[in-house]
């Protein structure tokens, strides 16, 4: 058909991580062909990889040859080829920098082999939900496939397209701030860095101490370096006790705005008075406050689930993560892996308290 090449947009979606997922690709050139598919239980990053793999595999089936320009809003995909992560993986026998097996190797391996064998595939990052009509198209197709658990294909503009991912929650009231509803998938403007990690018991206790000061200082140094590379850097923090509040304080010290992302109204309700006052002061200093759920949970179990949903929101909306973790706590280990799955291994920095 065409020997001039193709510009293809790809995207993946997943309801939960893991959960039901969908992938989609669409040609901006040559003639607007598109396709989507579904997987019953998967992850967001596996769907991003599958979308690119399926797009490249489809080219010869439709008689398209020539160079391929892949446009994706996934830094996990784009940075692998832009920064050539795959070369280090191959040298180390499919181990990452931590000497652990590379996640999603069963998808990475055929994709990397295909890209290498073609020699004419380039990757470009596009901002998710930034107004690009083709990025919006593949996003909606992927969400539709994940929701309905079925794919479809066609040429031109598909009919009956559903919404984009991560719908806007209902705004709530707060006694300490005037929050906004959670924005669309793009999240707050700027280069978004989420900060999370240990609570006070693992940071020397609730009172100010040397370990807390060292961690805050290290986070401040990292954010100052980020500000040089990304002048529009903004910190996302849940403002929980411990590392999350240290992240807000470090942001303020580094001259970086921070956004408070609260799981539900009144998260500080049962804290001691001094902790509530500190929370209120930090909330007052936030550039923006986002409350994800309209009502406070009625049980500890429901509160834990709401905090889990907040963590998932942060992983979807961040571009990098800083996690204060001693590399032993299993719950934080799972959070780190979730961030790595969403953002890519090189976009997640671990700050070990004893080494700060």
Rosetta blueprint (number, residue, H / E / L):
1 X L
2 X E
3 X L
4 X L
5 X L
6 X E
7 X E
8 X E
9 X E
10 X E
11 X E
12 X E
13 X E
14 X E
15 X E
16 X E
17 X L
18 X L
19 X E
20 X E
21 X E
22 X E
23 X E
24 X E
25 X E
26 X E
27 X E
28 X E
29 X E
30 X L
31 X L
32 X L
33 X E
34 X E
35 X E
36 X E
37 X E
38 X E
39 X E
40 X E
41 X E
42 X E
43 X L
44 X H
45 X H
46 X H
47 X H
48 X H
49 X H
50 X H
51 X H
52 X H
53 X H
54 X H
55 X H
56 X H
57 X H
58 X H
59 X H
60 X H
61 X H
62 X L
63 X L
64 X E
65 X L
66 X L
67 X L
68 X E
69 X E
70 X E
71 X E
72 X E
73 X L
74 X L
75 X H
76 X H
77 X H
78 X H
79 X H
80 X H
81 X H
82 X H
83 X L
84 X L
85 X H
86 X H
87 X H
88 X H
89 X H
90 X H
91 X H
92 X L
93 X L
94 X L
95 X E
96 X L
97 X L
98 X L
99 X L
100 X L
101 X E
102 X L
103 X L
104 X L
105 X H
106 X H
107 X H
108 X H
109 X H
110 X H
111 X H
112 X H
113 X H
114 X H
115 X H
116 X H
117 X H
118 X H
119 X L
120 X L
121 X E
122 X E
123 X E
124 X E
125 X E
126 X L
127 X L
128 X L
129 X L
130 X L
131 X L
132 X L
133 X H
134 X H
135 X H
136 X H
137 X H
138 X H
139 X H
140 X H
141 X H
142 X H
143 X H
144 X H
145 X H
146 X H
147 X H
148 X H
149 X L
150 X L
151 X L
152 X L
153 X E
154 X E
155 X E
156 X L
157 X L
158 X L
159 X L
160 X L
161 X L
162 X L
163 X L
164 X L
165 X L
166 X L
167 X L
168 X L
169 X L
170 X L
171 X L
172 X L
173 X L
174 X L
175 X L
176 X L
177 X L
178 X L
179 X L
180 X E
181 X L
182 X L
183 X L
184 X L
185 X L
186 X L
187 X L
188 X L
189 X L
190 X L
191 X E
192 X E
193 X E
194 X E
195 X E
196 X E
197 X E
198 X L
199 X L
200 X H
201 X H
202 X H
203 X H
204 X L
205 X L
206 X L
207 X L
208 X L
209 X L
210 X H
211 X H
212 X H
213 X H
214 X H
215 X H
216 X H
217 X H
218 X H
219 X H
220 X H
221 X H
222 X H
223 X H
224 X H
225 X H
226 X H
227 X H
228 X H
229 X H
230 X L
231 X L
232 X L
233 X E
234 X E
235 X E
236 X E
237 X E
238 X L
239 X L
240 X L
241 X L
242 X L
243 X H
244 X H
245 X H
246 X H
247 X H
248 X H
249 X H
250 X H
251 X H
252 X H
253 X H
254 X H
255 X L
256 X L
257 X L
258 X E
259 X E
260 X E
261 X E
262 X E
263 X E
264 X E
265 X L
266 X L
267 X L
268 X L
269 X L
270 X L
271 X L
272 X L
273 X H
274 X H
275 X H
276 X H
277 X H
278 X H
279 X H
280 X H
281 X H
282 X H
283 X H
284 X H
285 X L
286 X L
287 X L
288 X E
289 X E
290 X E
291 X E
292 X E
293 X E
294 X L
295 X L
296 X L
297 X L
298 X L
299 X L
300 X H
301 X H
302 X H
303 X H
304 X H
305 X H
306 X H
307 X H
308 X H
309 X H
310 X H
311 X H
312 X H
313 X H
314 X H
315 X H
316 X H
317 X H
318 X L
319 X L
320 X E
321 X E
322 X E
323 X E
324 X E
325 X L
326 X L
327 X L
328 X L
329 X L
330 X H
331 X H
332 X H
333 X H
334 X H
335 X H
336 X H
337 X H
338 X H
339 X H
340 X H
341 X H
342 X H
343 X H
344 X L
345 X H
346 X H
347 X H
348 X E
349 X E
350 X E
351 X E
352 X L
353 X H
354 X H
355 X H
356 X L
